Amino acid sequence: MFLRMLKTLLAGAALLLASQASYALQVGDKAPDFSLPSTKGGNVRLSDFAGKQSVIIFTYIGAFTKT
C-alpha cells in the first residue's frame, strides 16, 4: 500500500514539475510542496515526508509525448 501511495506521489510530482517548465529546479533546490489524492482517501503532501524518510522524484520527459 505504501509503495502505491509513493508511486502516485512521484507521478504527481513528475506532472507538476513538467507542467511548470518555467520554474526549473536546479540540483540542490528544495522541491515545492504539493498534494495529491491518497489511495486511502484524503490527500498526501510532499511535506508529510519531510524529516521522516527520503523521497526521490523521478521524471521521464518522453513519458507523455508522442515521440
DRENTORKOL-3810 file (N, C-alpha, C; in nm, 4 decimals):
REM DRENTORKOL-3810
@n.u->0.0823; n.v->-0.1183; n.w->0.0000; ca.u->0.0000; ca.v->0.0000; ca.w->0.0000; c.u->0.0877; c.v->0.1261; c.w->0.0000
@n.u->0.1943; n.v->0.1258; n.w->0.0816; ca.u->0.2836; ca.v->0.2409; ca.w->0.0866; c.u->0.3478; c.v->0.2661; c.w->-0.0492
@n.u->0.3900; n.v->0.1590; n.w->-0.1164; ca.u->0.4545; ca.v->0.1769; ca.w->-0.2471; c.u->0.3579; c.v->0.2359; c.w->-0.3484
@n.u->0.2327; n.v->0.1959; n.w->-0.3437; ca.u->0.1330; ca.v->0.2510; ca.w->-0.4358; c.u->0.1155; c.v->0.3999; c.w->-0.4097
@n.u->0.1089; n.v->0.4381; n.w->-0.2823; ca.u->0.0940; ca.v->0.5785; ca.w->-0.2473; c.u->0.2173; c.v->0.6572; c.w->-0.2910
@n.u->0.3351; n.v->0.6009; n.w->-0.2692; ca.u->0.4578; ca.v->0.6691; ca.w->-0.3093; c.u->0.4662; c.v->0.6837; c.w->-0.4607
@n.u->0.4258; n.v->0.5802; n.w->-0.5350; ca.u->0.4262; ca.v->0.5895; ca.w->-0.6814; c.u->0.3309; c.v->0.6981; c.w->-0.7287
@n.u->0.2139; n.v->0.7077; n.w->-0.6655; ca.u->0.1186; ca.v->0.8121; ca.w->-0.7010; c.u->0.1762; c.v->0.9495; c.w->-0.6725
@n.u->0.2418; n.v->0.9619; n.w->-0.5589; ca.u->0.3045; ca.v->1.0882; ca.w->-0.5220; c.u->0.4130; c.v->1.1269; c.w->-0.6208
@n.u->0.4943; n.v->1.0313; n.w->-0.6591; ca.u->0.6030; ca.v->1.0597; ca.w->-0.7532; c.u->0.5503; c.v->1.0929; c.w->-0.8925
@n.u->0.4458; n.v->1.0227; n.w->-0.9343; ca.u->0.3872; ca.v->1.0524; ca.w->-1.0653; c.u->0.3307; c.v->1.1944; c.w->-1.0667
@n.u->0.2664; n.v->1.2321; n.w->-0.9587; ca.u->0.2134; ca.v->1.3679; ca.w->-0.9479; c.u->0.3236; c.v->1.4714; c.w->-0.9485
@n.u->0.4319; n.v->1.4400; n.w->-0.8817; ca.u->0.5459; ca.v->1.5323; ca.w->-0.8796; c.u->0.6017; c.v->1.5505; c.w->-1.0196
@n.u->0.6102; n.v->1.4415; n.w->-1.0927; ca.u->0.6609; ca.v->1.4491; ca.w->-1.2290; c.u->0.5709; c.v->1.5373; c.w->-1.3153
@n.u->0.4402; n.v->1.5192; n.w->-1.3014; ca.u->0.3466; ca.v->1.6014; ca.w->-1.3784; c.u->0.3547; c.v->1.7477; c.w->-1.3373
@n.u->0.3648; n.v->1.7713; n.w->-1.2079; ca.u->0.3735; ca.v->1.9076; ca.w->-1.1583; c.u->0.4985; c.v->1.9763; c.w->-1.2101
@n.u->0.6100; n.v->1.9096; n.w->-1.1998; ca.u->0.7349; ca.v->1.9698; ca.w->-1.2445; c.u->0.7379; c.v->1.9874; c.w->-1.3957
@n.u->0.6823; n.v->1.8936; n.w->-1.4697; ca.u->0.6797; ca.v->1.9049; ca.w->-1.6150; c.u->0.5879; c.v->2.0189; c.w->-1.6595
@n.u->0.4795; n.v->2.0412; n.w->-1.5859; ca.u->0.3859; ca.v->2.1464; ca.w->-1.6244; c.u->0.4380; c.v->2.2853; c.w->-1.5895
@n.u->0.5399; n.v->2.2929; n.w->-1.5065; ca.u->0.5955; ca.v->2.4210; ca.w->-1.4669; c.u->0.7376; c.v->2.4358; c.w->-1.5204
@n.u->0.7530; n.v->2.4165; n.w->-1.6506; ca.u->0.8856; ca.v->2.4197; ca.w->-1.7123; c.u->0.9566; c.v->2.5526; c.w->-1.6888
@n.u->0.8812; n.v->2.6604; n.w->-1.6725; ca.u->0.9453; ca.v->2.7898; ca.w->-1.6482; c.u->1.0071; c.v->2.7962; c.w->-1.5091
@n.u->0.9667; n.v->2.7077; n.w->-1.4221; ca.u->1.0220; ca.v->2.7004; ca.w->-1.2873; c.u->1.1059; c.v->2.5740; c.w->-1.2775
@n.u->1.2165; n.v->2.5728; n.w->-1.3479; ca.u->1.3033; ca.v->2.4550; ca.w->-1.3490; c.u->1.3875; c.v->2.4517; c.w->-1.2220
@n.u->1.3858; n.v->2.3377; n.w->-1.1554; ca.u->1.4676; ca.v->2.3204; ca.w->-1.0366; c.u->1.6101; c.v->2.2883; c.w->-1.0762
@n.u->1.7006; n.v->2.3354; n.w->-0.9970; ca.u->1.8414; ca.v->2.3052; ca.w->-1.0155; c.u->1.8826; c.v->2.2039; c.w->-0.9098
@n.u->1.9937; n.v->2.1377; n.w->-0.9331; ca.u->2.0441; ca.v->2.0415; ca.w->-0.8356; c.u->2.0619; c.v->2.1122; c.w->-0.7025
@n.u->2.0064; n.v->2.0526; n.w->-0.5976; ca.u->2.0168; ca.v->2.1092; ca.w->-0.4640; c.u->1.8999; c.v->2.1969; c.w->-0.4237
@n.u->1.8125; n.v->2.2352; n.w->-0.5202; ca.u->1.6943; ca.v->2.3151; ca.w->-0.4875; c.u->1.5942; c.v->2.2321; c.w->-0.4075
@n.u->1.5203; n.v->2.2990; n.w->-0.3223; ca.u->1.4138; ca.v->2.2334; ca.w->-0.2479; c.u->1.2913; c.v->2.2219; c.w->-0.3383
@n.u->1.2336; n.v->2.1035; n.w->-0.3434; ca.u->1.1144; ca.v->2.0820; ca.w->-0.4268; c.u->0.9958; c.v->2.1570; c.w->-0.3672
@n.u->0.9111; n.v->2.2148; n.w->-0.4514; ca.u->0.7929; ca.v->2.2837; ca.w->-0.3992; c.u->0.6962; c.v->2.1825; c.w->-0.3377
@n.u->0.6288; n.v->2.2228; n.w->-0.2329; ca.u->0.5316; ca.v->2.1341; ca.w->-0.1698; c.u->0.4088; c.v->2.1210; c.w->-0.2594
@n.u->0.3509; n.v->2.0038; n.w->-0.2626; ca.u->0.2298; ca.v->1.9789; ca.w->-0.3403; c.u->0.1529; c.v->1.8670; c.w->-0.2734
@n.u->0.0269; n.v->1.8521; n.w->-0.3094; ca.u->-0.0532; ca.v->1.7431; ca.w->-0.2544; c.u->-0.1214; c.v->1.6685; c.w->-0.3678
@n.u->-0.1469; n.v->1.5415; n.w->-0.3407; ca.u->-0.2138; ca.v->1.4535; ca.w->-0.4358; c.u->-0.3141; c.v->1.3671; c.w->-0.3605
@n.u->-0.4142; n.v->1.3154; n.w->-0.4310; ca.u->-0.5089; ca.v->1.2256; ca.w->-0.3646; c.u->-0.4387; c.v->1.0989; c.w->-0.3155
@n.u->-0.4757; n.v->1.0568; n.w->-0.1967; ca.u->-0.4201; ca.v->0.9352; ca.w->-0.1385; c.u->-0.5015; c.v->0.8153; c.w->-0.1816
@n.u->-0.4383; n.v->0.7001; n.w->-0.1826; ca.u->-0.5114; ca.v->0.5763; ca.w->-0.2136; c.u->-0.6027; c.v->0.5361; c.w->-0.0979
@n.u->-0.5848; n.v->0.5991; n.w->0.0180; ca.u->-0.6680; ca.v->0.5704; ca.w->0.1355; c.u->-0.7741; c.v->0.6778; c.w->0.1575
@n.u->-0.7863; n.v->0.7710; n.w->0.0654; ca.u->-0.8773; ca.v->0.8834; ca.w->0.0825; c.u->-0.8015; c.v->1.0017; c.w->0.1412
@n.u->-0.8503; n.v->1.1197; n.w->0.1194; ca.u->-0.7787; ca.v->1.2382; ca.w->0.1663; c.u->-0.6662; c.v->1.2735; c.w->0.0717
@n.u->-0.5720; n.v->1.3500; n.w->0.1220; ca.u->-0.4593; ca.v->1.3935; ca.w->0.0410; c.u->-0.3279; c.v->1.3594; c.w->0.1089
@n.u->-0.2227; n.v->1.3493; n.w->0.0298; ca.u->-0.0864; ca.v->1.3292; ca.w->0.0777; c.u->-0.0053; c.v->1.4466; c.w->0.0268
@n.u->0.0715; n.v->1.5063; n.w->0.1156; ca.u->0.1563; ca.v->1.6198; ca.w->0.0785; c.u->0.3016; c.v->1.5756; c.w->0.0804
@n.u->0.3806; n.v->1.6356; n.w->-0.0047; ca.u->0.5234; ca.v->1.6086; ca.w->-0.0041; c.u->0.5818; c.v->1.6405; c.w->0.1332
@n.u->0.5332; n.v->1.7464; n.w->0.1948; ca.u->0.5832; ca.v->1.7861; ca.w->0.3269; c.u->0.5517; c.v->1.6824; c.w->0.4351
@n.u->0.4583; n.v->1.5914; n.w->0.4105; ca.u->0.4283; ca.v->1.4845; ca.w->0.5061; c.u->0.5491; c.v->1.3944; c.w->0.5285
@n.u->0.6384; n.v->1.3890; n.w->0.4325; ca.u->0.7547; ca.v->1.3013; ca.w->0.4405; c.u->0.8799; c.v->1.3737; c.w->0.4901
@n.u->0.8731; n.v->1.5064; n.w->0.5046; ca.u->0.9898; ca.v->1.5863; ca.w->0.5434; c.u->1.0444; c.v->1.5421; c.w->0.6786
@n.u->1.1724; n.v->1.5107; n.w->0.6812; ca.u->1.2387; ca.v->1.4711; ca.w->0.8040; c.u->1.2086; c.v->1.3299; c.w->0.8502
@n.u->1.1233; n.v->1.2579; n.w->0.7779; ca.u->1.0842; ca.v->1.1227; ca.w->0.8182; c.u->1.1503; c.v->1.0160; c.w->0.7320
@n.u->1.1581; n.v->1.0422; n.w->0.6024; ca.u->1.2195; ca.v->0.9477; ca.w->0.5099; c.u->1.2559; c.v->1.0204; c.w->0.3817
@n.u->1.3416; n.v->0.9586; n.w->0.3052; ca.u->1.3838; ca.v->1.0180; ca.w->0.1788; c.u->1.2747; c.v->1.0010; c.w->0.0732
@n.u->1.2641; n.v->1.0987; n.w->-0.0136; ca.u->1.1703; ca.v->1.0931; ca.w->-0.1259; c.u->1.2498; c.v->1.1195; c.w->-0.2524
@n.u->1.2346; n.v->1.0344; n.w->-0.3499; ca.u->1.3012; ca.v->1.0521; ca.w->-0.4782; c.u->1.1953; c.v->1.0902; c.w->-0.5802
@n.u->1.2186; n.v->1.1993; n.w->-0.6505; ca.u->1.1275; ca.v->1.2426; ca.w->-0.7564; c.u->1.1965; c.v->1.2163; c.w->-0.8887
@n.u->1.1368; n.v->1.1311; n.w->-0.9671; ca.u->1.1941; ca.v->1.0906; ca.w->-1.0949; c.u->1.1018; c.v->1.1358; c.w->-1.2062
@n.u->1.1576; n.v->1.2002; n.w->-1.3056; ca.u->1.0781; ca.v->1.2390; ca.w->-1.4218; c.u->1.1377; c.v->1.1767; c.w->-1.5473
@n.u->1.0512; n.v->1.1430; n.w->-1.6372; ca.u->1.0921; ca.v->1.0894; ca.w->-1.7668; c.u->1.0237; c.v->1.1746; c.w->-1.8718
@n.u->1.1003; n.v->1.2607; n.w->-1.9341; ca.u->1.0442; ca.v->1.3607; ca.w->-2.0252; c.u->0.9624; c.v->1.2976; c.w->-2.1379
@n.u->1.0041; n.v->1.1848; n.w->-2.1903; ca.u->0.9330; ca.v->1.1227; ca.w->-2.3012; c.u->0.8081; c.v->1.0466; c.w->-2.2624
@n.u->0.7741; n.v->1.0429; n.w->-2.1352; ca.u->0.6626; ca.v->0.9609; ca.w->-2.0898; c.u->0.5278; c.v->1.0050; c.w->-2.1461
@n.u->0.5089; n.v->1.1328; n.w->-2.1677; ca.u->0.3788; ca.v->1.1820; ca.w->-2.2119; c.u->0.3871; c.v->1.2515; c.w->-2.3482
@n.u->0.4838; n.v->1.2116; n.w->-2.4277; ca.u->0.4968; ca.v->1.2718; ca.w->-2.5597; c.u->0.4700; c.v->1.1662; c.w->-2.6664
@n.u->0.4569; n.v->1.2107; n.w->-2.7880; ca.u->0.4280; ca.v->1.1190; ca.w->-2.8986; c.u->0.5559; c.v->1.0693; c.w->-2.9646
@n.u->0.6715; n.v->1.0926; n.w->-2.9062; ca.u->0.7966; ca.v->1.0505; ca.w->-2.9670; c.u->0.8298; c.v->0.9081; c.w->-2.9316
END
